[in-house]
Amino acid sequence: MTTVAKKVFDEALSLPAETRVVLIEKLLISLNLPTQPEIDHLWAEEAERRISQIDKGEVRLVPGEKVFADIRKKYRR
């Protein structure tokens, strides 16, 4: 952590909890991270893509029992 960042952090800790929450929210927004609705939409698109691959026979399905058996065998559990 840089000296400036440490100073900002130390000063932020002296703020009331509600003010720190607002500051945290603003910092997170500044990172331009995807929002939960965006994440949900991306997962829905991924699920639809995978369903389409299954319907078209583009992927080989493996039963869950075999997957877990292979994992147990590989890691001896």
C-alpha positions in Angstrom: 0.0 0.0 0.0 1.4 3.4 -0.9 1.9 6.1 1.7 -1.0 8.1 0.2 -3.3 5.0 0.2 -2.4 4.2 3.8 -3.1 7.8 4.8 -6.5 7.7 3.1 -7.3 4.4 4.6 -6.3 5.6 8.1 -8.5 8.7 7.7 -11.4 6.6 6.4 -11.3 4.5 9.5 -11.9 7.5 11.6 -15.1 8.3 9.8 -18.5 7.2 11.2 -19.7 3.8 10.0 -22.4 5.2 7.8 -20.0 7.5 6.0 -17.5 4.6 5.5 -20.3 2.5 3.9 -21.1 5.4 1.5 -17.4 5.7 0.7 -17.1 2.0 0.1 -20.1 2.0 -2.2 -18.6 4.9 -4.2 -15.2 3.1 -4.5 -16.8 -0.1 -5.7 -18.9 1.7 -8.3 -15.7 3.4 -9.5 -14.3 -0.1 -10.4 -17.1 -0.6 -12.9 -17.8 -4.1 -11.7 -20.8 -5.9 -13.2 -24.0 -5.5 -11.1 -26.0 -8.5 -9.9 -28.6 -8.1 -12.7 -25.8 -8.1 -15.2 -24.2 -11.2 -13.7 -27.6 -12.9 -13.6 -28.1 -12.1 -17.3 -24.7 -13.4 -18.3 -25.3 -16.7 -16.4 -28.7 -17.0 -18.1 -27.1 -16.5 -21.5 -24.4 -19.1 -20.6 -27.1 -21.6 -19.5 -29.0 -21.1 -22.8 -25.7 -21.6 -24.8 -25.0 -24.8 -23.0 -28.6 -26.1 -23.5 -28.3 -25.3 -27.2 -25.0 -27.3 -27.4 -26.7 -30.2 -25.7 -29.7 -30.1 -28.0 -27.4 -30.0 -31.1 -25.3 -32.9 -29.8 -22.2 -30.7 -29.8 -21.1 -31.8 -26.3 -20.7 -35.2 -24.6 -22.7 -35.5 -21.4 -21.1 -37.4 -18.5 -23.2 -38.7 -15.7 -22.5 -37.0 -12.4 -21.7 -40.3 -10.6 -18.9 -40.9 -13.1 -17.5 -37.4 -12.7 -17.4 -37.7 -8.9 -16.0 -41.3 -9.1 -13.2 -40.0 -11.3 -12.5 -37.1 -8.9 -12.4 -39.5 -5.9 -10.1 -41.8 -7.8 -7.8 -39.0 -8.9 -7.6 -37.5 -5.4 -8.0 -40.8 -3.5 -11.0 -39.8 -1.4 
